[in-house]
Amino acid sequence: MAELYPPIEPYDNGMLDVGGGNHVYWEVCGNPDGKPALVVHGGPGSGCSPRHRQDFDPERYLVVLFDQRGCGRSTPPASDPETNMSSNTTDHLLADMEQLREHLGIERWLLSGASWGSTLLLAYAERHPDRVSEIVITGVTTTRRSEIDWLYHGMSRFFPEEWERFRTVPDIEHNDVVAGYARLMDDPDQEVRKRAANEWCSWEDTIISQEPNGTANVYAGRSLDEKLSFVRIASHYFSNGAWLEEKELLRNADRLTGIPGVLIHGRLDLAAPLETAWELDHAWPDAELTVVEDSGHTGSDTMAEHKHSTLDRFARN
């Protein structure tokens, strides 16, 4: 099993007022004089966890974690149907990240993330390349509409029975299934929202179910509030294409020139096929791609070892 750094607690944390009644939870751990690194969690809507702290050498890194709007410890929670989702978009999250950097007095930071987190950090880095020292990604995504369509329609060819159940919950045509879930997650009836959240999480578990190193019920095992927040945010973002133009992050990858990047991607990742990581590697002059043969989307010990060795190497820069 990949060896993590010992568990540590934050030495500082707080709630950042980002306007419109929104407050973003943040925490800092490790060495106050260390190399700054920001953890950008996935989902969207999953929140950060204490486990994320253990990827970094606490003697050499100043590690910043935050919960994106509406999830984790940030308020108001997306699980509350009264929470207005119009102020929860990619642009809002990018502004939050930059406000947090300024609040903490950090000049430049390393960005680390996976899955949706890679999309968000790439968007941030392309907008603020002078604020980014290095990038480390496991499980590359750019949240193109083609990637969203693959997740919530294309993968039906592998799991037709499960997808039929997933598709019929919103009672709409298959090509609008994500938008259908987004509407259900705004329904005033909690039972409607609960059923939609449970079925979405069941599908998420299905699409990672064949991974050799996967964990059963990763999504279904969450609390009801966590599932409601996650599904409401995810369906909101994906039904809007994350407010990114198709192929925007790949098209603008030249803005990352001069930023060292390591892309670590599982060969067996059905949820986010290797193609996207390969395309990004070719579009980004300073990226290096490592393909992990025994890993899917949820990772493996081998993937974790690659990530830790990369972070240890960048700690010396």
C-alpha positions in Angstrom: 0.0 0.0 0.0 1.2 3.5 -0.9 2.7 5.2 2.2 1.0 8.5 3.2 2.5 11.2 5.3 1.2 11.1 8.9 -2.2 12.7 9.7 -1.9 16.3 10.6 -4.3 19.0 11.8 -4.6 22.5 10.4 -2.8 25.3 12.2 -5.2 27.8 10.8 -8.7 27.8 9.2 -11.6 30.1 8.6 -14.6 31.0 6.5 -13.9 33.4 3.6 -16.7 35.8 2.8 -16.9 35.7 -1.0 -20.1 37.8 -1.3 -23.7 37.2 -1.9 -24.1 35.4 1.5 -21.5 32.7 0.5 -18.7 31.7 2.8 -16.0 29.3 1.7 -14.3 27.1 4.3 -10.5 27.0 4.1 -7.7 25.5 6.2 -3.9 25.6 6.2 -1.6 22.9 7.5 2.1 21.9 7.3 5.0 24.3 7.4 4.0 28.0 7.5 7.3 28.8 5.7 7.0 25.9 3.3 6.2 25.8 -0.4 2.6 26.8 -0.9 0.3 24.2 -2.5 -3.5 24.3 -3.1 -5.6 21.2 -3.1 -8.5 21.5 -5.6 -11.1 18.8 -4.8 -13.2 16.9 -7.2 -16.9 16.3 -7.7 -17.9 19.0 -8.4 -19.4 19.2 -4.9 -17.4 16.5 -3.1 -15.5 18.7 -0.6 -12.0 18.2 0.7 -11.0 15.6 3.3 -8.3 15.1 5.9 -6.8 12.5 3.6 -5.8 15.2 1.2 -3.4 16.7 3.7 -1.3 13.5 3.8 -0.1 13.7 0.2 2.3 16.4 1.1 5.5 16.5 3.2 4.4 18.6 6.2 8.0 19.8 6.7 8.3 21.2 3.2 4.8 22.3 2.2 2.3 24.8 3.3 -0.9 23.0 2.3 -4.1 24.9 1.6 -7.4 23.1 1.4 -10.8 24.6 0.7 -14.4 23.4 0.2 -15.9 24.8 -3.0 -19.2 26.7 -2.8 -22.1 24.8 -1.5 -20.3 21.7 -0.3 -18.3 20.4 2.7 -18.2 23.1 5.4 -18.9 26.0 3.0 -22.2 27.8 3.5 -25.0 27.9 2.5 -25.1 24.2 1.6 -26.4 23.1 -1.8 -28.4 20.4 0.0 -30.7 23.2 1.1 -33.2 23.8 -1.7 -33.3 27.5 -0.7 -29.7 27.9 -1.6 -29.4 29.9 -4.8 -27.3 28.1 -7.4 -27.0 31.0 -9.8 -24.0 32.2 -7.8 -22.3 28.8 -8.0 -20.5 28.7 -11.4 -16.9 28.0 -12.6 -16.2 31.8 -12.7 -17.4 32.1 -9.1 -15.1 29.3 -8.0 -12.1 30.8 -9.8 -12.7 34.1 -8.2 -12.9 32.4 -4.8 -9.6 30.7 -5.4 -7.9 34.0 -6.2 -9.5 35.8 -3.3 -8.3 33.0 -1.0 -4.7 33.3 -2.4 -4.8 37.0 -1.7 -6.3 36.5 1.8 -3.5 34.1 2.7 -0.8 36.4 1.3 0.5 33.7 -1.1 2.4 34.9 -4.2 2.4 31.6 -6.2 1.2 28.1 -5.4 1.4 24.6 -6.7 -2.0 23.2 -7.8 -2.9 19.6 -7.1 -6.2 18.0 -8.0 -8.1 15.1 -9.6 -11.1 14.6 -11.8 -13.3 17.7 -11.7 -10.5 19.3 -9.6 -8.2 19.1 -12.6 -10.8 21.0 -14.8 -11.0 23.7 -12.2 -7.3 24.1 -11.5 -6.6 24.1 -15.3 -9.1 26.9 -15.8 -7.5 28.8 -12.9 -4.0 28.3 -14.2 -4.9 29.4 -17.7 -6.5 32.6 -16.2 -3.7 33.3 -13.7 -0.5 31.5 -15.0 1.7 34.0 -13.1 0.2 32.7 -9.8 1.0 29.0 -10.5 4.4 27.4 -9.8 3.6 23.7 -10.8 0.6 21.5 -11.4 0.0 17.9 -10.4 -3.1 16.1 -11.7 -4.3 12.6 -11.2 -7.3 11.6 -13.4 -7.3 14.3 -16.0 -10.6 15.9 -17.1 -11.5 19.1 -19.0 -15.3 18.7 -18.6 -16.0 19.1 -22.3 -19.6 18.3 -23.2 -18.3 15.2 -25.0 -16.8 14.0 -21.7 -20.1 14.7 -19.9 -22.0 12.9 -22.6 -19.7 9.9 -22.3 -20.2 9.7 -18.5 -24.0 9.9 -18.5 -24.9 8.4 -21.8 -21.9 6.8 -23.7 -21.1 4.4 -20.9 -24.6 2.9 -21.2 -23.1 0.5 -23.7 -21.2 -1.2 -20.8 -24.1 -1.0 -18.3 -27.4 -0.9 -20.2 -29.6 -2.2 -17.4 -28.2 0.2 -14.8 -28.2 3.1 -17.3 -31.9 2.4 -18.2 -32.7 2.8 -14.5 -30.6 5.9 -14.2 -32.2 7.4 -17.3 -35.8 6.8 -16.4 -35.7 8.7 -13.1 -36.1 12.2 -14.7 -38.6 10.7 -17.2 -37.1 12.5 -20.1 -35.3 11.7 -23.4 -31.9 10.2 -22.9 -30.0 13.1 -24.4 -31.2 15.5 -21.7 -30.6 13.2 -18.7 -28.2 15.5 -16.8 -30.4 18.5 -17.2 -33.3 16.4 -16.0 -31.5 15.5 -12.8 -30.6 19.2 -12.3 -34.3 20.0 -12.4 -35.1 17.2 -10.0 -32.5 18.5 -7.5 -34.3 21.8 -7.5 -37.6 20.2 -6.7 -39.2 21.5 -3.4 -40.1 17.9 -2.5 -37.3 16.4 -0.4 -38.3 12.8 -1.4 -38.0 13.7 -5.1 -34.5 15.2 -4.4 -33.5 12.2 -2.3 -34.5 9.7 -4.9 -32.7 11.6 -7.6 -29.5 11.9 -5.5 -29.5 8.2 -4.6 -30.0 7.1 -8.2 -27.3 9.5 -9.5 -24.9 8.1 -6.8 -25.8 4.6 -7.8 -24.8 5.4 -11.4 -21.5 6.9 -10.2 -20.7 3.8 -8.3 -21.6 1.7 -11.4 -19.2 3.4 -13.7 -16.3 2.8 -11.4 -17.4 -0.7 -10.4 -15.1 -2.6 -12.8 -11.9 -0.9 -11.6 -9.3 -3.4 -10.2 -8.5 -1.3 -7.2 -11.9 0.4 -6.7 -13.9 0.7 -3.5 -17.5 -0.4 -3.4 -20.3 2.2 -2.7 -17.9 5.2 -2.8 -20.9 7.5 -3.5 -23.8 5.6 -2.1 -22.0 5.4 1.3 -22.1 9.1 1.8 -24.5 10.8 4.1 -27.8 12.1 2.7 -26.7 15.8 3.0 -23.5 15.0 1.2 -25.3 13.2 -1.6 -27.8 16.0 -2.0 -25.1 18.6 -2.2 -22.9 16.6 -4.5 -25.6 15.7 -7.0 -27.2 19.2 -7.0 -23.8 20.8 -7.7 -22.7 18.1 -10.2 -25.9 18.2 -12.2 -25.9 22.0 -12.1 -22.3 22.2 -13.5 -22.6 19.4 -16.0 -25.9 20.5 -17.4 -24.2 23.8 -18.2 -21.0 22.4 -19.6 -19.2 24.0 -16.6 -19.7 27.3 -18.4 -16.7 26.5 -20.5 -16.6 26.6 -24.3 -16.1 23.2 -25.8 -12.3 22.3 -25.8 -11.6 25.7 -24.2 -9.0 24.3 -21.7 -7.2 22.3 -24.5 -7.3 25.3 -26.9 -5.8 27.6 -24.3 -3.2 25.2 -22.9 -0.4 27.3 -24.5 -1.1 29.7 -21.6 0.5 27.1 -19.3 3.8 27.4 -21.1 6.6 27.6 -18.5 4.6 25.9 -15.8 5.9 22.4 -15.1 3.1 19.9 -15.0 2.7 16.2 -14.3 -0.4 14.3 -15.5 -0.9 10.9 -13.9 -3.7 8.9 -15.5 -5.0 5.4 -15.2 -5.0 3.2 -18.3 -8.2 1.5 -17.0 -10.1 4.8 -16.4 -13.5 4.2 -18.0 -15.0 7.3 -16.4 -12.4 9.6 -17.9 -10.7 7.8 -20.8 -6.9 8.4 -21.3 -7.6 10.3 -24.5 -8.1 13.6 -22.7 -4.9 13.3 -20.7 -3.0 12.5 -24.0 -4.5 15.5 -25.8 -3.6 17.8 -22.9 -0.1 16.4 -22.8 0.3 17.3 -26.5 -1.2 20.8 -26.1 0.8 21.8 -23.0 4.5 22.2 -23.8 5.8 21.7 -20.2 3.6 18.7 -19.2 4.7 15.1 -18.8 2.2 12.3 -18.9 2.6 9.1 -16.8 0.1 6.3 -17.6 -0.5 4.0 -14.7 -1.3 0.5 -16.0 -3.1 -0.8 -12.9 -5.3 2.2 -12.2 -8.8 3.4 -13.0 -10.4 6.7 -12.1 -10.3 6.1 -8.3 -6.6 5.4 -8.4 -4.2 2.7 -7.1 -1.2 2.4 -4.9 1.0 2.8 -8.0 -0.8 6.1 -8.9 -0.4 7.3 -5.3 3.3 6.5 -5.4 3.7 8.5 -8.7 1.9 11.4 -7.1 3.9 11.4 -3.9 7.2 11.2 -5.7 6.2 14.1 -8.0 5.2 16.2 -5.0 8.4 15.4 -3.2 10.4 16.4 -6.3 8.5 19.7 -6.7 9.0 20.4 -3.0 12.7 21.0 -3.8 12.0 23.6 -6.5 
